[in-house]
Amino acid sequence: MKLHIKNGRVIDPANGIDGVNDLFIADGKVLAVGAVSAEFAAGFAAGQTIDATGLIVAPGFVDLSARLREPGYEYKATLESEMQAAMQGGVTSLVCPPDTDPVLDEPGLVEMLKHRAKTLNQAHVHPLGALTVGLKGKALTEMAELTEAGCIGFSHAEEPIEDTTVLLRAMQYAKTFEYTVWLRPQDAHIGRGGIAHAGPLASRLGLSGVPVMSETIALHTIFELMRATGARVHLCRMSSAAGLELVRSAKKEGLPVTCDVGAHHIHMTDADIGFFDSNARVTPPFRSQRDRDAIRAGLLDGTIDAVCSDHTPVDDDEKLLPFGEASPGATGLELLLSLALKWADDYAEGQPAPDAGVGRSALARAVAKITSDPARVAKLASGTLSVGSVADVCLFDPAARWTVQASALASQGKHTPFIGYELSGQVRATIVAGHVAYQRAPASL
């Protein structure tokens, strides 16, 4: 089907486009952006036309961490519910960690997941393979076979690797075939079992702490192994000012490292635990205001490459418990856009651009952090509206205000620390490979 989106403000950070333009789609691909010849216009018979006046037309969002809970944890969420959540959040490409049950350490499991996702005809799912068998930190997986099955990289999810020799061998293997290793920096022992940021608030509340050094010690180890192997590493969900300073230095040194941050960590601090609100129980824990401010600054100067939803749906039985007993995690797919825009509104407006390229406006910078930048990190051919690219598009109203309510979330996981918050930015339509997969209030489009 041919699709014509007209009168919208097209923001395509990958190509430096930011202005009112028309978008033409045919055969699931972007056919043209902007002004076209009279001959082209006359010959383009759109099967559907969307008037996007007052809306932003952006590439579909790319999420670097979204747990779909299949296979194995269908009682927490199903592929159907989470893919619908992705559509309502404008997310058209998502990366899922390997900590399913069974773990994604065999090609057949990866192929099954990708097949299930493909039959839903919604977001593109890009699995991460397990770095070691069963995420047990001992035997390496068959990375080549997992890559052939569809894995885009290799991760150990939330399980630290205790044996540094195993991590060294994994990175050597990855370097040989130019695979990317995705790691969340955390020491295997310091802070193990902790449930809150180690600081004055955790002490007052009597909660076991996770010190910042758990992140920084792990980073020192990772960077030494990178120097020894040359492997490319993506650091998942950075949380501290000290950790970001180490990443900043590593990038200046020339190490092939990238990193992301969870969207909720841009705004929340350990003070948001309040009176033991289990919705604020996440991994890594919310840290101090200084750390939160460093995250915001790291997004602005490019130290942090991308914002992810860190979508981790948790059911009521595991969340509606005392803080220390509740399972960590929060829903995030439907909040990714609004939390990125909130960062732009709160912090980036009026700041000078970090470079001469994309990101001159706060809005364009926010869009880049959830489209072209994560696509570059994951080496995906998405997050762009380039002519000839797959037509994954999100139309959203940046000014629309909405209140986060559990009942309105499509995700089966209803728990987030932002329940009751009023946020800006509402997705009006999500287009995947040229077909309208989700549309809100069609009469207004």
C-alpha positions in Angstrom: 0.0 0.0 0.0 1.1 3.5 -0.8 1.0 6.0 2.2 1.3 9.8 2.1 1.9 11.6 5.4 1.5 15.3 4.8 2.1 18.6 6.7 4.0 17.1 9.6 7.3 18.3 11.1 9.7 15.6 10.0 12.6 15.1 12.4 15.1 12.6 11.1 18.3 13.0 13.1 20.2 10.5 10.9 19.9 12.8 7.9 19.8 16.1 9.7 16.2 16.8 8.7 14.0 19.0 10.9 11.2 20.9 9.2 7.7 20.6 7.8 7.8 18.0 5.0 5.7 15.3 3.3 6.7 11.7 3.6 5.9 9.2 0.8 5.9 5.4 1.5 5.4 2.5 -1.0 6.1 -1.2 -0.8 7.1 -0.9 2.9 9.9 1.5 2.1 10.5 5.3 2.2 10.0 6.6 -1.3 10.6 10.3 -0.8 10.8 13.0 1.8 10.1 16.6 1.3 9.3 18.4 -2.0 8.7 16.2 -5.0 8.3 16.9 -8.7 4.8 17.4 -10.3 5.3 14.2 -12.2 6.0 12.2 -9.0 3.0 13.7 -7.2 0.7 13.0 -10.2 1.9 9.4 -10.4 1.7 8.7 -6.7 -1.8 7.3 -5.9 -1.8 7.0 -2.1 -4.0 4.3 -0.7 -4.1 6.3 2.6 -3.3 9.9 3.4 -2.6 11.1 6.9 -2.7 14.8 7.7 0.0 15.2 10.4 -0.5 18.9 10.9 0.8 19.8 14.4 2.5 16.4 14.8 6.1 15.2 14.7 6.9 12.6 12.1 10.0 10.7 13.3 11.6 7.3 12.6 10.1 4.5 14.7 11.8 4.4 18.1 14.6 1.9 18.8 14.7 0.5 22.3 17.9 -1.2 23.5 16.4 -3.0 26.4 12.9 -4.4 26.5 12.1 -7.7 28.2 9.1 -9.4 26.5 9.0 -12.1 29.1 8.7 -14.9 26.6 9.6 -17.7 26.8 9.1 -18.8 30.3 7.5 -15.8 32.1 4.2 -15.5 30.4 2.5 -15.0 33.8 4.3 -11.6 33.9 3.7 -10.6 30.3 3.0 -12.1 26.9 4.5 -11.3 23.5 1.1 -10.0 22.4 0.7 -7.6 25.3 4.2 -6.2 25.1 4.2 -5.8 21.3 1.0 -3.9 21.7 2.7 -1.7 24.3 5.6 -1.2 21.9 3.1 0.0 19.3 1.4 2.4 21.7 4.8 3.7 22.6 6.0 4.2 19.0 8.8 1.6 19.4 9.3 -0.3 16.1 12.6 -2.0 16.9 13.5 -3.5 20.2 16.4 -5.4 21.6 15.5 -8.1 24.2 18.0 -9.5 26.8 18.6 -13.3 27.0 17.4 -13.9 30.5 14.2 -15.8 29.5 13.4 -19.3 30.7 15.0 -21.1 29.1 17.8 -18.7 28.5 18.5 -17.7 24.9 21.6 -19.8 24.6 20.5 -22.1 21.7 19.7 -21.2 18.1 16.3 -22.9 18.2 15.1 -20.7 21.0 16.2 -17.5 19.2 14.5 -18.7 16.0 11.3 -19.5 17.8 11.2 -16.0 19.5 11.8 -14.2 16.2 9.2 -16.3 14.4 6.6 -15.6 17.1 7.4 -11.9 16.9 7.2 -11.9 13.1 3.8 -13.5 13.0 2.4 -10.6 15.1 3.5 -8.1 12.3 4.4 -5.4 14.8 7.8 -4.4 16.2 11.0 -5.8 14.9 12.6 -8.0 17.6 16.3 -8.3 17.9 17.4 -10.8 20.5 20.7 -10.8 22.4 22.2 -14.2 22.8 23.5 -15.4 26.2 27.3 -14.9 26.6 27.6 -18.2 28.6 25.5 -21.3 28.7 22.5 -20.8 31.0 24.0 -17.4 32.1 26.0 -19.4 34.6 29.3 -17.8 33.8 31.3 -20.9 32.9 31.0 -22.3 29.3 30.8 -19.9 26.4 27.9 -20.3 24.0 28.2 -21.0 20.3 28.1 -17.3 19.3 28.4 -18.0 15.6 25.4 -20.2 15.6 23.4 -17.8 17.7 24.3 -14.9 15.3 23.1 -17.0 12.3 19.8 -17.5 14.2 19.3 -13.8 14.6 21.2 -12.5 17.6 22.7 -9.1 17.2 25.1 -9.3 20.2 25.8 -11.2 23.4 24.9 -10.3 27.0 24.9 -11.7 30.5 21.8 -9.8 31.4 21.7 -9.1 35.2 24.1 -11.9 36.1 27.7 -10.7 36.7 30.5 -13.0 35.5 32.5 -14.0 38.6 35.4 -15.6 36.7 37.3 -12.8 34.9 39.0 -15.4 32.7 35.7 -16.4 31.2 34.9 -12.8 30.4 38.3 -12.4 28.8 37.8 -15.5 26.6 34.3 -14.3 25.7 35.6 -10.9 24.6 38.5 -12.6 22.6 35.9 -14.8 20.8 33.7 -11.7 20.2 36.6 -9.7 18.8 37.5 -12.5 16.4 34.1 -12.3 14.7 33.5 -8.6 15.4 30.5 -9.3 17.7 29.4 -6.8 20.3 29.4 -7.7 24.0 26.6 -6.1 26.0 27.4 -5.8 29.7 25.8 -4.1 32.7 28.8 -3.1 34.8 28.4 -4.6 38.3 30.9 -6.3 40.5 30.0 -9.9 41.3 30.3 -9.5 45.1 30.2 -5.8 46.2 26.6 -4.8 46.5 25.4 -8.3 45.7 21.9 -8.6 47.2 21.6 -4.9 47.8 18.3 -3.3 47.0 18.9 0.5 47.2 21.7 3.0 46.5 24.2 2.9 49.3 23.8 6.3 50.9 22.2 8.2 53.8 18.7 7.4 52.6 19.2 3.7 52.5 20.8 3.8 55.9 17.8 5.7 57.4 15.4 3.3 55.8 17.4 0.2 56.9 17.8 -1.0 53.3 20.9 -2.9 52.1 22.9 -0.8 49.8 24.5 -1.1 46.3 27.5 1.2 46.3 28.7 3.1 43.3 32.0 1.2 43.5 30.1 -1.9 42.3 29.7 -0.1 39.0 33.1 1.5 38.8 35.2 -1.6 39.8 33.4 -3.5 37.1 34.1 -0.8 34.6 37.8 -0.8 35.4 37.9 -4.6 34.7 35.9 -4.2 31.5 38.1 -1.5 30.1 41.3 -3.5 30.9 39.9 -6.4 29.0 38.9 -4.2 26.1 42.5 -2.9 25.9 43.8 -6.5 25.9 41.3 -7.8 23.3 40.1 -4.9 21.2 36.5 -6.2 21.7 33.6 -3.8 21.2 31.5 -3.4 24.3 28.1 -1.8 24.9 27.5 -0.8 28.6 23.9 -1.2 29.6 22.0 1.1 32.0 24.7 3.3 33.5 23.7 4.8 36.8 26.4 6.9 38.4 28.4 10.0 37.9 31.7 8.2 38.7 30.9 5.5 36.2 30.1 8.0 33.5 33.4 9.8 34.1 35.2 6.5 33.5 33.2 6.0 30.3 34.0 9.5 29.2 37.8 8.9 29.7 37.6 5.5 27.9 35.9 7.2 24.9 38.6 9.8 24.8 41.2 7.1 24.9 39.6 5.6 21.8 38.2 2.4 23.2 35.3 1.0 21.2 32.7 1.5 23.9 29.1 2.8 23.9 26.6 3.0 26.7 22.9 3.7 27.4 20.8 4.7 30.4 17.3 3.7 31.5 14.7 6.4 30.8 13.5 6.4 34.4 17.1 7.0 35.7 17.1 10.4 33.9 14.5 11.7 36.3 14.3 9.6 39.5 16.7 9.5 42.5 16.9 7.4 45.6 14.6 9.9 47.3 11.8 8.7 45.1 11.7 5.5 47.1 9.5 7.6 49.5 7.8 5.4 52.0 9.1 2.2 50.6 7.3 2.4 47.2 8.0 -0.9 45.5 7.3 0.7 42.1 10.7 2.4 42.6 12.5 -0.9 43.1 14.6 -1.2 40.0 18.0 -2.5 38.9 20.4 -0.7 39.0 18.9 1.3 41.9 18.0 5.0 41.6 21.0 6.8 42.9 21.7 10.3 44.3 20.7 13.6 42.8 24.3 14.2 41.8 24.3 11.0 39.8 21.0 11.8 38.2 22.3 15.2 37.2 25.4 13.6 35.7 23.2 11.3 33.6 21.4 14.3 32.2 24.7 16.0 31.4 26.1 12.8 29.9 23.2 12.7 27.5 23.8 16.3 26.5 27.6 15.9 25.8 27.3 12.5 24.1 28.9 10.4 26.8 25.7 8.4 26.9 24.8 7.2 23.5 21.2 6.3 23.9 18.1 6.1 26.1 16.3 2.8 26.6 13.0 2.0 28.2 14.6 -0.8 30.4 11.1 -2.3 30.1 10.8 -5.0 32.7 7.1 -6.0 33.4 6.5 -7.4 36.8 3.2 -9.0 38.0 1.3 -7.9 41.1 2.2 -11.0 43.1 5.9 -10.0 42.8 5.5 -6.3 43.1 2.9 -5.6 45.7 5.2 -6.7 48.5 7.4 -4.9 51.1 10.2 -3.0 49.3 12.9 -5.5 50.1 10.9 -8.5 48.9 9.5 -7.0 45.7 10.9 -8.0 42.4 12.9 -5.2 40.7 11.6 -3.8 37.4 9.2 -1.3 35.8 7.2 -1.0 32.6 8.7 1.5 30.2 7.8 0.9 26.5 4.9 3.3 26.6 6.9 5.9 28.6 10.1 6.0 26.5 9.0 9.0 24.3 7.6 11.1 27.1 10.5 10.6 29.4 13.0 11.5 26.6 10.9 14.6 25.9 10.8 15.5 29.6 14.6 15.4 29.7 14.6 17.8 26.7 12.1 20.1 28.4 13.7 20.0 31.8 17.4 20.3 30.9 18.4 20.7 27.3 16.3 23.6 26.2 18.6 26.6 25.5 21.8 24.6 25.9 24.3 24.9 23.1 24.5 21.9 20.7 27.3 19.5 21.6 28.4 19.4 17.9 27.7 20.9 14.5 25.4 18.1 13.5 22.0 16.9 14.6 20.6 18.0 17.9 20.5 21.8 17.5 17.0 21.8 19.1 16.2 20.1 22.4 13.4 18.1 20.7 15.7 16.9 17.9 18.3 15.8 20.5 15.7 13.8 22.4 14.5 12.1 19.2 18.1 11.2 18.2 18.6 9.4 21.6 15.7 7.0 20.9 16.1 6.6 17.1 19.3 7.0 15.2 21.7 6.8 18.1 20.5 3.4 19.5 20.3 2.1 15.9 24.0 3.0 15.5 24.9 1.3 18.8 23.0 -1.9 17.8 24.2 -1.7 14.2 20.6 -1.8 12.9 19.3 -0.5 9.6 16.6 1.4 11.4 16.0 4.7 13.2 16.1 6.7 9.9 13.8 7.9 7.2 16.4 7.7 4.5 15.0 7.0 1.0 14.9 3.3 0.5 14.9 2.4 4.1 12.2 0.3 5.8 9.3 2.6 6.5 9.2 2.4 10.3 7.6 5.7 11.4 6.1 7.3 14.6 3.7 10.2 14.5 3.4 11.9 17.9 2.1 15.1 19.4 4.8 16.6 21.6 2.4 19.0 23.3 -0.3 16.5 24.3 -0.5 16.0 28.0 -1.4 12.6 29.5 -1.5 11.1 33.0 0.2 7.8 33.6 -2.4 5.4 34.7 -1.9 1.6 35.2 -5.3 0.8 33.6 -4.4 2.7 30.4 -1.1 0.8 29.8 -1.2 -1.9 27.2 1.7 -3.8 28.9 0.7 -6.6 31.1 3.2 -5.1 33.6 1.4 -2.1 35.2 4.0 -1.0 37.7 6.1 2.1 37.2 7.3 4.8 39.6 5.6 7.4 37.2 2.0 6.3 38.0 0.1 9.5 38.5 2.6 11.7 36.7 1.4 14.1 34.0 3.8 13.9 31.0 4.0 15.4 27.5 4.2 13.6 24.3 1.6 11.2 23.0 2.0 8.7 20.1 -0.8 9.1 17.5 0.2 6.5 15.0 2.9 3.8 14.6 3.8 2.6 11.1 5.8 -0.6 10.7 7.3 -1.5 7.3 4.7 0.7 5.6 1.6 -0.5 7.3 -0.3 1.4 10.1 0.1 -1.0 13.0 -1.4 1.4 15.6 -3.5 4.5 15.4 -4.9 6.6 18.2 -8.0 8.8 17.6 -8.0 8.2 13.8 -10.7 10.9 13.3 -8.1 13.5 14.2 -5.5 12.3 11.7 
